[in-house]
Amino acid sequence: MPEPRPSPKNETPLSRKIQATLEGDYADIRKQARELLTQPEFLPLPAGLSKEEFRKKTRERVAKFTASGLPRLPFDPKYGGGGDPKKFMQVIAMLGHADMSFFVKQGVNFGLFGMSMYALGTDKHHAKYLPPLLDGTLQGGFAMTEVGGGSDVQGVKTEAVYDHATRSFTINTPSAEGRKAFIGNAANDGEVMVVFAQLKMSKDGETQGVHAFMVPIRDKTGKVLPGVAIEDCGDKVGLNGVDNGYISFKNVRIPQADMLDRFATIDENGQYQSDTPKKTARFFKMISTLVTGRVAVAINSMSGAKSALTAAITHAANRDVFGKTLLDLPSAQTRLFPHLANAYAMHFATRLLTDKLVANDPDTETMAAAIKARASDDAMRAIDEGRLIAGGSGYMSEAVYGRLRNDVDVFRTFEGDNTVLRLLTARNRLTDNLKNNFNLSSAPGKKPEGDVLDPAYQEKLFAQRESEMLYGVTKKIADGAQAAGGLAQSADNCQDDMIAYADAYADRVMIEQFTKAVREEKDPQARAALKDLCDLFAVNTMQKNAVWLLENNFINLHQSAQLRETAQQLNRKIRPNALALVDAFAIPPQLISVPKAYVPANTAPKKAANGNTPRP
Amino acid sequence: MPEPRPSPKNETPLSRKIQATLEGDYADIRKQARELLTQPEFLPLPAGLSKEEFRKKTRERVAKFTASGLPRLPFDPKYGGGGDPKKFMQVIAMLGHADMSFFVKQGVNFGLFGMSMYALGTDKHHAKYLPPLLDGTLQGGFAMTEVGGGSDVQGVKTEAVYDHATRSFTINTPSAEGRKAFIGNAANDGEVMVVFAQLKMSKDGETQGVHAFMVPIRDKTGKVLPGVAIEDCGDKVGLNGVDNGYISFKNVRIPQADMLDRFATIDENGQYQSDTPKKTARFFKMISTLVTGRVAVAINSMSGAKSALTAAITHAANRDVFGKTLLDLPSAQTRLFPHLANAYAMHFATRLLTDKLVANDPDTETMAAAIKARASDDAMRAIDEGRLIAGGSGYMSEAVYGRLRNDVDVFRTFEGDNTVLRLLTARNRLTDNLKNNFNLSSAPGKKPEGDVLDPAYQEKLFAQRESEMLYGVTKKIADGAQAAGGLAQSADNCQDDMIAYADAYADRVMIEQFTKAVREEKDPQARAALKDLCDLFAVNTMQKNAVWLLENNFINLHQSAQLRETAQQLNRKIRPNALALVDAFAIPPQLISVPKAYVPANTAPKKAANGNTPRP
């Protein structure tokens, strides 16, 4: 196998060039985040920490992060914010490289609590809550999910009953099923929760649907307030630095002003008012503003995959097996490189998603749902493959894999269960399609033709596949409606097709953004390296979907067989660049722990690897 | 959706009929194992236990298991054994339902230590070591893997140098890379290790290859012996009840008699003697006797999957989502039922494998490799899908999923890395094929035709697929040999094909055994339920391999599209039997822990589920 091509003197190494491409306009803030995360407080914790110790350490990390001022970035300068949410997402992306509990706990506080209050509330809420939140004198949480409800958020049982005489709401948990479940910052640190509850204008009145309320649960000394009952969730599979809890409310009274009233309000006469009169429409309007967390989770899923791939590819490049390095074995390349290609594709896709989020693009919710589901599923697979490649050493707690897998695991469930999110993407796109009068332009037509390594062909193939699948599922639901007893029932019968569609949507976004990044790359060496990886992403995604492509005449059996050969050729081309491609993620080597006992002092890595290049 | 069909009075419920089929002639011993495992010592441990507490508890469980006399079962009655290894495998299958650390720690002691001593040693070793092992006064371990070696066991660095003057061996660890790694029972409890080392007849002599030696590492008080250095592996991703360690030896002297000498010995004149003169052949002969552990791991992988599927299917059948149960959603059925079908197929496949193991069938090694790799990979997927179906509640440590996933994880690595095992299966079968003069009868010919639900068609399809793949990979390796510079190099280039072949081999074994079980089922209701599940296994396996089946003209594009529809129809037929099918695993409900805080007292399960039927 060829060795990595040595760089001529004074030439920027390939990894730095690609790093510059990955970081784009945000090299400075990424550097600042790396400087923070390489301070001693953020270095990997010893294995076997108790839940209490881990929570304490995580609390300290959030405090240190708050003190750095970085969490101010996304908020309005009027309240002490930095006014640059895009920059903040660059910081967020780095946090998961240090520790996912830390990422999630700060996310509960500044994202779920801060951003939802910011998005669903109005000026008076911003003025009251943002300054102490950003000063670190207030910590909050987000109480939406309930024990009995799961993904059926519109059906939450918690009630907020309005009393016009006292201008107040009374919050109650009517049943054990209505307890708020898995709420971050509930067990120890949260003082105020954004609570989602059915708003009723009188005790026995009808609900106006789900609304959000600012509900204090602890006083400044940390004592739980009267009427609030907290149960610690205890040990979890992962994220044990986060203090999750169950919350019940019994006659907890809050002032009218603490209803978050951007989309609905109660007027002087005690009348409910909203610009969006339909309950369900109003609910989805509120919910759609809460997409930031989903984007953050997508990005950190990918950060988890990047950490694991850096560890695994470095390991494989330095591990001798039967006389060559593990990474030289075709089977190891087949196992690792598609995940590397995925991580790159997802990097560029989440860059677009972040742009859309910040620009309030109407597609954000649909795209965030598909991308978050895909990023978290793919990250789990990448981490797991890394663990396997590292063999027994990957099973030690000191290695990155087990910890990452157990943390990233729940990224597939929170901020929206991935199956529910895929159905959401499909439903949104189906609705658009039906609004456009069942867009017949996307009916199956002439198939794209060309070389699988031609970016124009790749883009066309995935775009047309997506639109044909949308056409197909729309038609299938419409055709089945009568027999099933309605469109909704018919859609239930087509869930598998809808789920598959959502992934085709993600594929299309990913290939578009990856080919765009390659096209825009100015350095020829970096462009060639990225092109191979982008090609592997395209070919691998075609392989995974070969049955569909065959059944729908996008490729023939000969082309299908050819994909395997092409993938192997690409693997061989990628091999010499593999270390540079993970080095370009610029993860501080201090954050990638390796089992010490396993790596004897006398076997220093033979090749330049991530661990050898301290980052500025 | 149809409710489970109520059983007419006095009729044996479906679940008990299927349980009888699964247990076959071994209902009594299974019952005995259940009685043991429902004693308080074996019930689920609280979450958040420290490594030390967990190890203590696991040690106590092994002691209790030893005291039960069950570990005597597989050994020769001459030394206090029960002479029934097949019965013992039935017990082993149940252990993983209680706890995998317990399964593994007893497996290290009675299996890796006891069985390897039994298989590689001779009468004098049996007489010396078996009685105290079975009395519980001796605990042992198995020191094969080294830090630097991984899967390359033939290249272990540890040395055993013979000295004829003293009739003894001196054991040494020559380098940090040669330390024994991840050795169970090393950190705390093991007194004697079966150590694999290069046998040399003099310090500077050539190695005679790898041999096994009985090496004491601790005295009766637990003190580590002079010349032995132990390093605790510390916390691991899972199996933290097992005390793994690294071991180094410095001039540790053992008597000549403690070389395990079934395959090679040293004669009166100090001359090395073996009936198998070739080093590599001798090595593989020794290694091939160590297959019991692999079978036990395959069986307990499946036990892990069964536990997770019992929990997940019970959860989904009792969970309301948007007005129906979760298990009524087609997408949930698509996610869960193929894993249930797999678990059944694997149950019947491991029954055959156990028969072969006990009968010393020459195919055992090849089959164990393919089946262990497949069972452990599939179990991880089943457990993970269960975790996802259970949503947030599945992420609590009290639920079965996280613990099982973290334990079963390493089943893919130990007792042979799954990739290495698949290559072993392929290599063994390729060798047979070449010996049979490149069996041209398996060259692609007329394809099987028939109904996908016809067992004869299913068996024929998977058998012919396997033999065509074997033919294909044999031919590919032979054709590529010249260009690659030899058969071995050409085989390296065909690793992906070899790995795919090993799974096709497993598919064939699984479908054969599943259709056989259905055919032999006497009860019509049980037969119908098993038939649907077997059909789903066949259809799902065809779907997973549809690209190959299409490319090789086994099915056409129309049939490929039809598979999805057929799978959905089967899911609908399986739905009413789903609870009975997991109930038939007869896992004591006490062993399937569910997060208590998550299931409020007022939401008792609505349907008969595993948890409601105490087992005799």
HADDOCK unambig.tbl for C-alpha pairs under 7 A between the chains (distance, minus, plus):
assign (segid A and resid 47 and name CA) (segid B and resid 235 and name CA) 6.09 0.50 0.50
assign (segid A and resid 48 and name CA) (segid B and resid 235 and name CA) 6.04 0.50 0.50
assign (segid A and resid 147 and name CA) (segid B and resid 598 and name CA) 6.19 0.50 0.50
assign (segid A and resid 152 and name CA) (segid B and resid 321 and name CA) 6.99 0.50 0.50
assign (segid A and resid 152 and name CA) (segid B and resid 322 and name CA) 6.72 0.50 0.50
assign (segid A and resid 176 and name CA) (segid B and resid 600 and name CA) 5.69 0.50 0.50
assign (segid A and resid 177 and name CA) (segid B and resid 600 and name CA) 6.68 0.50 0.50
assign (segid A and resid 235 and name CA) (segid B and resid 47 and name CA) 6.09 0.50 0.50
assign (segid A and resid 235 and name CA) (segid B and resid 48 and name CA) 6.04 0.50 0.50
assign (segid A and resid 235 and name CA) (segid B and resid 396 and name CA) 6.50 0.50 0.50
assign (segid A and resid 235 and name CA) (segid B and resid 397 and name CA) 5.40 0.50 0.50
assign (segid A and resid 236 and name CA) (segid B and resid 395 and name CA) 5.91 0.50 0.50
assign (segid A and resid 236 and name CA) (segid B and resid 396 and name CA) 4.36 0.50 0.50
assign (segid A and resid 236 and name CA) (segid B and resid 397 and name CA) 4.48 0.50 0.50
assign (segid A and resid 237 and name CA) (segid B and resid 395 and name CA) 5.43 0.50 0.50
assign (segid A and resid 237 and name CA) (segid B and resid 396 and name CA) 5.87 0.50 0.50
assign (segid A and resid 237 and name CA) (segid B and resid 397 and name CA) 5.18 0.50 0.50
assign (segid A and resid 237 and name CA) (segid B and resid 402 and name CA) 5.31 0.50 0.50
assign (segid A and resid 322 and name CA) (segid B and resid 152 and name CA) 6.73 0.50 0.50
assign (segid A and resid 330 and name CA) (segid B and resid 493 and name CA) 6.48 0.50 0.50
assign (segid A and resid 330 and name CA) (segid B and resid 495 and name CA) 6.80 0.50 0.50
assign (segid A and resid 331 and name CA) (segid B and resid 495 and name CA) 5.81 0.50 0.50
assign (segid A and resid 331 and name CA) (segid B and resid 496 and name CA) 5.72 0.50 0.50
assign (segid A and resid 391 and name CA) (segid B and resid 413 and name CA) 6.10 0.50 0.50
assign (segid A and resid 392 and name CA) (segid B and resid 413 and name CA) 6.66 0.50 0.50
assign (segid A and resid 395 and name CA) (segid B and resid 236 and name CA) 5.91 0.50 0.50
assign (segid A and resid 395 and name CA) (segid B and resid 237 and name CA) 5.43 0.50 0.50
assign (segid A and resid 395 and name CA) (segid B and resid 410 and name CA) 6.92 0.50 0.50
assign (segid A and resid 396 and name CA) (segid B and resid 235 and name CA) 6.50 0.50 0.50
assign (segid A and resid 396 and name CA) (segid B and resid 236 and name CA) 4.35 0.50 0.50
assign (segid A and resid 396 and name CA) (segid B and resid 237 and name CA) 5.88 0.50 0.50
assign (segid A and resid 397 and name CA) (segid B and resid 235 and name CA) 5.39 0.50 0.50
assign (segid A and resid 397 and name CA) (segid B and resid 236 and name CA) 4.47 0.50 0.50
assign (segid A and resid 397 and name CA) (segid B and resid 237 and name CA) 5.18 0.50 0.50
assign (segid A and resid 402 and name CA) (segid B and resid 237 and name CA) 5.31 0.50 0.50
assign (segid A and resid 410 and name CA) (segid B and resid 395 and name CA) 6.93 0.50 0.50
assign (segid A and resid 413 and name CA) (segid B and resid 391 and name CA) 6.09 0.50 0.50
assign (segid A and resid 413 and name CA) (segid B and resid 392 and name CA) 6.66 0.50 0.50
assign (segid A and resid 493 and name CA) (segid B and resid 330 and name CA) 6.46 0.50 0.50
assign (segid A and resid 495 and name CA) (segid B and resid 330 and name CA) 6.81 0.50 0.50
assign (segid A and resid 495 and name CA) (segid B and resid 331 and name CA) 5.80 0.50 0.50
assign (segid A and resid 496 and name CA) (segid B and resid 331 and name CA) 5.71 0.50 0.50
assign (segid A and resid 546 and name CA) (segid B and resid 547 and name CA) 6.61 0.50 0.50
assign (segid A and resid 547 and name CA) (segid B and resid 546 and name CA) 6.62 0.50 0.50
assign (segid A and resid 547 and name CA) (segid B and resid 547 and name CA) 5.86 0.50 0.50
assign (segid A and resid 551 and name CA) (segid B and resid 557 and name CA) 5.54 0.50 0.50
assign (segid A and resid 557 and name CA) (segid B and resid 551 and name CA) 5.54 0.50 0.50
assign (segid A and resid 598 and name CA) (segid B and resid 147 and name CA) 6.16 0.50 0.50
assign (segid A and resid 600 and name CA) (segid B and resid 176 and name CA) 5.67 0.50 0.50
assign (segid A and resid 600 and name CA) (segid B and resid 177 and name CA) 6.58 0.50 0.50
